[in-house]
Amino acid sequence: MKWITKDLIRYLALLGHLGFVIMGNILVCIFIYKLIEKYFFKSTMLFIFLLLLGIASGFYNVYKLIMKK
């Protein structure tokens, strides 16, 4: 198949990596919230803050990855 090139495969791999980076950051922040909730207190505002922090750090790391390549 002529339309499957090395560049296409490289871009698909980069796209998959970017998805894992974003989801990884979000999941780490949710894990931190679950630890805080279990041992200290429960707060919806803290959950929203940590979720937004995970999203922001995920997009920042994606930006760094794209600018590096």
C-alpha positions as a Markdown table, in Angstrom:
| # | Residue | x | y | z |
|---|---|---|---|---|
| 1 | Met | 0.0 | 0.0 | 0.0 |
| 2 | Lys | 1.5 | 3.2 | -1.2 |
| 3 | Trp | -0.3 | 5.5 | 1.2 |
| 4 | Ile | 1.3 | 3.9 | 4.3 |
| 5 | Thr | 4.6 | 5.7 | 4.6 |
| 6 | Lys | 7.2 | 6.0 | 7.4 |
| 7 | Asp | 6.0 | 9.6 | 8.0 |
| 8 | Leu | 2.4 | 8.4 | 8.5 |
| 9 | Ile | 3.5 | 5.7 | 10.9 |
| 10 | Arg | 5.7 | 8.2 | 12.8 |
| 11 | Tyr | 2.9 | 10.8 | 13.1 |
| 12 | Leu | 0.4 | 8.1 | 14.3 |
| 13 | Ala | 2.9 | 7.0 | 16.9 |
| 14 | Leu | 3.4 | 10.6 | 18.0 |
| 15 | Leu | -0.4 | 11.0 | 18.2 |
| 16 | Gly | -0.7 | 7.9 | 20.4 |
| 17 | His | 2.1 | 9.1 | 22.6 |
| 18 | Leu | 0.5 | 12.5 | 23.1 |
| 19 | Gly | -2.8 | 10.8 | 24.1 |
| 20 | Phe | -1.0 | 8.8 | 26.7 |
| 21 | Val | 0.8 | 11.8 | 28.0 |
| 22 | Ile | -2.4 | 13.8 | 28.5 |
| 23 | Met | -4.3 | 10.8 | 30.1 |
| 24 | Gly | -1.3 | 10.0 | 32.3 |
| 25 | Asn | -1.2 | 13.5 | 33.8 |
| 26 | Ile | -4.9 | 13.5 | 34.4 |
| 27 | Leu | -4.9 | 10.1 | 36.0 |
| 28 | Val | -2.0 | 11.1 | 38.3 |
| 29 | Cys | -3.9 | 14.1 | 39.5 |
| 30 | Ile | -7.0 | 12.0 | 40.1 |
| 31 | Phe | -4.9 | 9.5 | 42.0 |
| 32 | Ile | -3.5 | 12.3 | 44.2 |
| 33 | Tyr | -7.1 | 13.4 | 44.9 |
| 34 | Lys | -8.1 | 9.9 | 45.9 |
| 35 | Leu | -5.2 | 9.7 | 48.3 |
| 36 | Ile | -6.2 | 13.1 | 49.8 |
| 37 | Glu | -9.8 | 12.0 | 50.0 |
| 38 | Lys | -9.0 | 8.8 | 51.7 |
| 39 | Tyr | -6.6 | 10.1 | 54.4 |
| 40 | Phe | -7.7 | 13.7 | 54.9 |
| 41 | Phe | -10.9 | 15.2 | 53.6 |
| 42 | Lys | -13.3 | 15.2 | 50.7 |
| 43 | Ser | -13.7 | 18.3 | 48.5 |
| 44 | Thr | -15.4 | 18.8 | 45.2 |
| 45 | Met | -13.4 | 22.0 | 44.6 |
| 46 | Leu | -10.1 | 20.3 | 45.2 |
| 47 | Phe | -11.1 | 17.6 | 42.7 |
| 48 | Ile | -12.0 | 20.2 | 40.1 |
| 49 | Phe | -8.7 | 22.0 | 40.8 |
| 50 | Leu | -6.6 | 18.9 | 40.5 |
| 51 | Leu | -8.5 | 17.8 | 37.3 |
| 52 | Leu | -7.8 | 21.2 | 35.7 |
| 53 | Leu | -4.2 | 21.0 | 36.9 |
| 54 | Gly | -3.9 | 17.6 | 35.2 |
| 55 | Ile | -5.4 | 18.8 | 32.0 |
| 56 | Ala | -3.1 | 21.9 | 32.0 |
| 57 | Ser | 0.0 | 19.9 | 32.7 |
| 58 | Gly | -0.9 | 17.4 | 30.1 |
| 59 | Phe | -1.3 | 20.0 | 27.4 |
| 60 | Tyr | 2.0 | 21.7 | 28.6 |
| 61 | Asn | 3.8 | 18.4 | 28.2 |
| 62 | Val | 2.3 | 17.8 | 24.8 |
| 63 | Tyr | 3.4 | 21.3 | 23.8 |
| 64 | Lys | 7.0 | 20.5 | 24.9 |
| 65 | Leu | 6.9 | 17.2 | 23.0 |
| 66 | Ile | 5.7 | 18.8 | 19.8 |
| 67 | Met | 8.2 | 21.7 | 20.0 |
| 68 | Lys | 11.0 | 19.2 | 20.6 |
| 69 | Lys | 10.3 | 17.2 | 17.4 |
